[in-house]
């Protein structure tokens, strides 16, 4: 073996090790700054949702760019504060109710409900309280969890405030300077390919903006329908429950299923102590029927408008992508499947169109 060949092999090995080391260092760096990446991702979504509003304020109402951005961010902040104002009193009220609850009466209500359900369905009696006591969670419960949870809660509040400030700060610059993300992307383009990168980026930005705006409208429509449904049948805290169930729809297919189960549980808890066959069961049927109607409206009206016109994809195509993403990356994959697939689809179309142009020119020559 010649000396030059030995040097080439050694250089190749060192180069491969350097690449592997670089990849490991990069992955470690991403892991350490994952919270920052989450902030940027949330800010990007806010920028995509708020972009049409900023454009409307600038073009139609002649509002200066910075003021339009501030107005949009104030709207997002007002929505966030409104959600906190909605849920905090409910949490405080439920905490007070838990402190004043009569455990013996609660046990009697559960056992009475259990007996009514058993009698109605014709099954053997199931001791709910005893079954709960026999679970591994109750047997292995450590009281140290309570102070640890409180420390985690107060530490999380500080982190949440930092996160909110960071997201607002990043969102401001992404909304005020639409070319900021584009300039970051152009760093990875080859010399002479800037125009193609800009064209692809603009297409992706428009499609994702339409998708996130449509998704927001979808959640808003479901929230209104659920609120009306729960209010009509006198379920406790209908607005908060409606928001939770509507927000779960960001997880395709699984979200509506869990939302329906959650809504049924709240219906039962709101009527605990009432007769099962004459009160609880009819209300369950009515609420479930209303929930099914809301889902039909969402599936046949909302979703075709969002997926068909915003991301320009066939429903079967979307279903397969979500299914594959769910199998590979679980719930997170199902949530990000459509935005990621939309970006990949635009890039693939652009690359394929350029390939066809080059092939046609080659044929002509």
Secondary structure as UniProt FT lines:
FT   HELIX           3..32
FT   HELIX           34..59
FT   HELIX           65..100
FT   HELIX           103..121
FT   HELIX           128..133
FT   HELIX           136..139
FT   HELIX           144..176
FT   TURN            178..179
FT   HELIX           180..186
FT   TURN            187..188
FT   TURN            191..192
FT   HELIX           194..232
FT   TURN            233..234
FT   TURN            236..237
FT   HELIX           238..247
FT   HELIX           248..250
FT   TURN            252..253
FT   HELIX           254..270
FT   TURN            271..273
FT   HELIX           276..280
FT   HELIX           281..297
FT   HELIX           298..302
FT   HELIX           304..310
FT   HELIX           315..364
//
